[in-house]
Amino acid sequence: MVNAGTRRQGVALPLVAVALAQFLAMVDLNITATAMPAIVGEFGRLDLFAWVTTGAVLASTVTTPLYGKLSDVLGRKQVFILALALLTAGSVLCALAQSMPQLVLFRIVQGVGAGGLMVSAMAIYAELLTPEQRMRYQIWFATTLNASAAISPFLGGVITDWINWRWTFWLTVPVALISVALIARTRLLPRPETRVRIDYLGAALLGGVCTCLVLVSSWAGGAYAWGSPVVVGLGAAAIVLVIAWLRVERRAEQPIIPLRLFRDPVLVVANVQGFVTGLTMFAAVTFLPLLMVARGESATGAGLALMPLTAGSLIVSLGLSSLMARAGRPQLFAVLGGVLLTGGLVALAVAEGPAMLAGALVFGVGLALIFQVYSVAVMNHAPRRDLGSAIGLQSLSRQLGGTLGLAALSGAFQARLGAELAARVPEDQLTRAVTAAGDPETVSALPEALRTAVTGGYGSALTLVLLAAAVCAGVGLLATLLLKLPTPTKKGSDHDRVHPGRPAAHHEGGRG
C-alpha cells in the first residue's frame, strides 16, 4: 500500500483510467441488446442469438474469483492491463466475426476481460484511496456502472441504425488505448514483493460451479423444463463441485477464495447484500418496463421509467457522499439504504403514475447507498493479503444474485401470468392475449374487454414479482440489522498491510 503522502499525488490519471475501463466493461456486456436484430439478420442462426449475451455474462461470472486472487499475487496494475487487453481483443474479434458461432466465441473472450476489469478496478480504488476518500469516490464507481448500463442499449441502437452493428465493438478500441496509457504511467501500484502459487484447481472447480448455476438460470423454464435431465444434472453437478471445491480450498496454501472470509461477519453481510442488490437491480430493470407496457405505455415511456433509478445514484453521489464520508457511520446509511430499497420496490409494485416514478427514485437511492456502503466496507475491512479475493467474492455475489434471482423471479412471473390470463381470458382468446401483451401497439388494438383482461393479468403477475423482490430486500435489511458494520478507523484495515521495503506475510490460505 502506498503511503498517504505519495497517494495524494498523481492518483487522478489512474482513477480516470479505471473509470473509463469500468464504463467499457459494462457497455460491452450490454450494448448488443439493440443490435441483435441486425446481427441475426446478417448471420441467421436464431438458435444461438441468446448466447451472444449469455456467453459474455457466463465468462465474466466464472473468471471473477480468479481475477481477484491474481490481483493479490501478481499486482493490481498488471491484472488490470491484462483484463483490458482481453476485452479489447475480444471486441476487435467480434467486429471482424463472420458467423454467429464466431461471434459467440469472441463474446466469451470479451466477458473474460470484463470480469477482470470489474474486480481489478475495485482493488485499484482500494490501493490508491484512503478509507476516508473511498466513501467519496466509491459512489462515482456506482454511478459509472448505472449510467453505462442505462446508456448501452440506446448507444447500441444509434450506432446500429446510423453506421453498422460492428462499430458497437470498434468503439472499445480508442477508449481502451486511452485507459492503458493512463494506468501505465502510474507508479503507485507496485508489484507484490513475493510470489505465491495460484490455486488453479480451486479456480477451475469454482468456475464449474458458477457455470452450472448460470446455465441453470439461463435454461430452466425456457430451453429446458425445470425437471428435465439437463437442469437436474446441472444442479447435481453444482452440488458435487461445491463439495470438491471446499475440500480443495481447505488444503490449498493460497486458496482462490480463503474460507476464512466466510467467518468474518462484516464480509458475510456484505456478500448477502451483494446478492440482494444484484437480484433487486435486475428485477427492477427487467420487470418495471414490462409493467409499464402492460399498462399501455409506449416503449419509450417504459424506458423512461428507469431514469429515476439512475437519478437516485446521482442524488447519492452529488448530495450524500460527502455527508456519508464525514459522518463515519456506515451502519446508519446501510439501514437507511435497506429501508429505501425495500420501500421503493413495494411502491413499484403497488403504485401507479407519479407515485411509481417516485418509488423508482427511492429505490435508486437505496440501491446506491447499499452499493456504496458495503463496497467501501469490504475495502476497509478485508486484510490486504485477501483484498482482491474479498472484492472478487463480493462481485461474484452480485452477479449470481442477478442471474439466479432473475431466473427464479422470471419463473414465478411466467407461472403467475399463465394462471392470471387463464382466469381472465376466454380460452379461444388465450393465445392471442399472451402474444399481444408484450407489445404496446398490439395491446392498444385489442378489443376493450380483452385489453383490460390482458393488462390486468400482466399487472397482477408483475406486482407479485416485485413484491417478492421486496421480500428479498427485506431479508437483506434483516441481515444488516443483525450483523452490524463497525465504524472505520482512519487507517482502515492495517493489520495485514504491506509497508515499503517489507514483504507481505503469507499465511495458510484455507485454514487461516
KAGIRA-V876628 format. One line per field, one symbol per residue. ss: DSSP state (a for helix, b for strand, c for the rest). phi: phi as a letter, one per 30 degrees, with the letter a starting at -180 (. if undefined). A space follows every 10 residues. Layout:
# KAGIRA-V876628
ss: ???
phi: ???
This chain:
# KAGIRA-V876628
ss: cccaaaaccc aaaaaaaaaa aaaaaaaaaa aaaccaaaaa aaaccaaacc aaaaaaaaaa aaaaaaaaaa aaaacaaaaa aaaaaaaaaa aaaaaaccca aaaaaaaaaa aaaaaaaaaa aaaaaaaacc aaaaaaaaaa aaaaaaaaaa aaaaaaaaaa aaccccaaaa aaaaaaaaaa aaaacccccc ccccccccca aaaaaaaaaa aaaaaaaaab cccbccccaa aaaaaaaaaa aaaaaaaaaa acccccccaa aaacaaaaaa aaaaaaaaaa aaaaaaaaaa aaaaccccaa aaaaccaaaa aaaaaaaaaa aaaaaaacca aaaaaaaaaa aaaaaaaaaa cccaaaaaaa aaaaaaaaaa aaaaaaaaaa accaaaaaaa aaaaaaaaaa aaaaaaaaaa aaaaaaaaaa aaaaccaaaa aaaaaaccca aaaaaccaaa aaaaaaaaaa aaaaaaaaaa aaaaaaaaaa aacccccccc cccccccccc cccccccccc cc
phi: .dddddddci ddddddeddd ddededdddc ddedddeddd ddcihedcdd ddcddddddd dddedddede ddccjdddde dddddddddd dddddcecad edddddddde dddddddddd ddddedddcd eddedddddd dddddddddd dedddddddd dcbaddddcd eddddddddd ddddddcdbd dddbcbdcdd dddddddddd ddddddddcd ibdbdecded dddddddddd dddddddddd cddbddbedd ddccdddddd dddddddddd ddddddcddd dddddjdddd dddddddddd ddddddddcc dddddddibd dddddedddd dddddddddc cbiedddddd ddeddddddd eddddddded cdeddcdddd dddddddddd dddddddddd dddddddedd dddcceedcd ddddddddcd ddddddeedd dddddddddd dddddddddd dddddddddd ddcddddddd didcdbddce ibdddccddd cd
